[in-house]
Amino acid sequence: MAEEELATKSPENDAQESLVPGDSVAQEGASMGLARFAGDPAPNTTTDPNADPETNPSLIEKVKLGVAETAKSFRIDMWLARQTPEKVLPILNKVIEGAKEEFADAVANGGGIYAAGYCFGGKYVLLLGSELSDAVAKGRSVKDEEEGQVKTGPQIKAGAIAHGTLITKEDIEGVKIPITMACTENDQLFPDDVRIEGQKYLVDQEIPHEIQVFPGVPHGFAVVGEYENSKIKDAQKTAFEQMISWLKSH
């Protein structure tokens, strides 16, 4: 199993914490590869569930909090704007080719390559599980209609995602593989209406799928963090079990 894991974590703990889900997958007996963006870590998008809320913050404190939140949102938007399919898909193609070479026996015995994506990585699990034009799959823009008609993929056998980011209805409608999703309720980064419309497509096309929505947890809950809230911890464990069970059964 090759794992594509692109969790949005802060620069300070990105390298260490993003390896934890991969280590957990490896403990299940899978061979895994990890796609990382060296030198361009994502800002932290996970709200802090352990922070003590201020009951009566002063006006100055409110202004400071608002400015900080706006600045964080701006950094996230700028980072996401830099991570385009033209940039990301060639990286993932190298991961897949490397997995086929380095884990040839595991790929052959497992019947193919599987992918799990957290946060930003969720969108790209869907793309890897779709039929894309050859140009798009290689990270190039389609220059003419004939080039756009040459299709390639899917490149993975099955996929699993947790709290995907910037997923569109079209991303889901391109999926041709069994897919499972662990989602957050009222998630601005993966709106409920997109998820619901996407699920209708999966049902209509009879594509094997499983979608579980976790209420009352923050975006990013499935990535290991120092959560004290037992509800988040339980959701994290359930989401991991959901994803690994799906990949094992397909």
N, C-alpha and C positions, 0 to 999 in steps of 0.2 A: 504494500500500500504506500503510495506516495502522498504525503500530506502537504497541501498548500495552505499555510497558516499565516495570515497577515493581520494580526491583532493591532488595534490602534492603542498604543501605550505611550507613556511619556518617555522622553529620551533617557532619563535616569534609570528606568527599570525595564526598558523595552527589550534589550538583549537577553536579560535573564528570565523575565516572566514569559516572553513569547515562546521560550523553549519548553516550558512546563507542560502545555497541552500536547506538544510533540512527544515529550518523554512519556506521558501517560498513554499515548497511542502506541508507542514502541513497546511498552510493558504488556500490551495486549497481543504481542507477537507479530506486529507489522513492521516491515521495513519502510522507513519514511525519508522523504526529502523535504527541506524547508526552504521556502522562497522568502528572501529578505531584501529590503532596500537599504543597502549600505550607504551611510552618510546622509540619509534623509528620513529620520524617524518621524512617526506621526505624533502630533500633539495628543495629549490625553483627552478622550471623549467620555470617559466614565465619570458620572457624578459620584461624589464621595458619600456613601450611605452612612458613614460613621461620624460625619461632622455634626457638631452640636448646633442646631439652628438658633439664631439670635431671636429672642422673643420680641424685643423692642430696639432694633438697631437705630442708631442716630441717622440723621440725614446724610452726614458725611460718610458714614459707614455704608449706607445704601448706595451712594454715588460710587464709592470705591468698588463695591461688589459688582455694580452694573458695568463699570469700566472694565474690570477684570474679566467678567463673563463675555463682554463684547470682544475684547482682545483675543480671548481664547477661541471664540467662535470664528474670528477672522483668520487666525492661524490655521485652524482646521480646514476652513474653506479653501485657503490658499494651498495647503498641502494636497487636498483632494483634487484641486484643479490641475496640479502638476502630474497627478497619477492617471494618465489617460490610457486607453487600450493600446494605443500606438507605443507607449512606453512599457506597459506592464506585460502584455502578451508575449513579446519576445523573451522577457525574463522567464516567464512560466514555460515557454517552449523549451528553453535551455534546461529547466528543472526536469521536465518530462523526458527529454532526450537523455539527460544524465541518469535519471531513474531507470530507464530502459537498459542502459549500459551497465550501471553499477549494481542494480538489483535485478538482473536479468532472470535469475531463477525464481525470485519472489514474484516478479511480474507474470512470468509464465505460469507458475503454480496457482497464483491468485486469479488468473484470467484477465488481468489488465491492471490499470492504474486507477486508484481511487483518490478523491480529493476532499479535504475538509477545510473550510474557510471561515475565519472569524472576522466580524466587522467588515472592513474594506475587502478582505479576501473572499467574502461571500459572493459578491457580484461576479468575481472571476471564476469561481467554481461553476456558476451558471453558464458563463461563456465557454468554459472548457467542456461543458456537457452539452453544447449546442453545435449545430451545423453552421459554420461561418464561411463567408467567402474566403478563398485562399489568401487574398491580400490582407483582409482584416485579421485572420488567424496569425499571420506573420508580422502584424503590427504596422501594416501599410494602409494608407487610404486608398479607396477604390477609385481608380482613375477613369474607368470606362465601364459601360454596361456589360460587355463580354467578360471582363475580368471579374466583375461582381457575381457572375453566374457560376463560376467555378467554386464548388463547395468543398469543405474539408471538415473532419470531425464527426462525432464527438471524440475528444482526446482522452476521456476518462470513462470508466465503466459505471461508476455511481458516485454521488456526491452528498456532502452534508455541510450545512452552514449554520452559524449561530449569529444572531442579531446582525444581519447583513446591512451594509451601508450603500446608499445611492442606487439601490436596485430599482429598475423600472419594470413596468408590466411587460415590455418587449423582451427584457432579459429572461423573464420566466417563460414567456411564450416561445422562446427559442430552445428550451430544454428538451432533450431527447433521451435522457437517462433517468434512472430511479434517483429521487432527491428527497432529502429530509431537511426540515428547517426548524430551528429552535428560535423563536421570535419573542420580542418584547412588546407588550401591549402599549398602544399610544406612543410608538417610537417615531420621532420626527425624521430619523435617518432611514427608516423603512416603514412608510406610512401604512396604516391598516387597509386603506382602500386599494393600494397597490398589491398588498398581500392577498386580499380577498379576490380581486380580479384575476390575479395570477393563479390562485388555487382553482378558480372556475375553469381556466384553460387546462390545467393538469387533469382535472376530472373529465372534462369533455374529450380530451385526447387520450384518456385512459393511460396516462403516464404514472407509473408507481410513485407515490409520494406520501409523505407524512409531515404534517405541520402542527407544531405544538406552540401555543402562545402562553407566555409566562407573565401574569399580571403583577404589578407592584415591585418590579425589579428594574434596575437601570440598564440602559444600553451598555453593552460590554460585560454584563454579569457573568457570562460563561467563561471568560478569561480569568485565570487565577489571580486573585487579589486578596488583600488582607481585610476581608469582610467580617464584621462582627454580627451582622444581621443573619439570623438563622434561616430566614426565608430565602435570602439570596444564596447562602451556602447550599441549601437544599435544591434550589433551582439550578445552580451550577452543576451539582452532581447529577441531577436528572437529565440535564441537557447533554452532558458528556455521555451518559449511558445511552441516551437516545441516539446520538450520532454514531458511537462505536458499534452499537447493535445493528444499526441500519447498514453500515458499511460491511460488517461481518456477514450479514444475511444476503448481500447482493454481490 
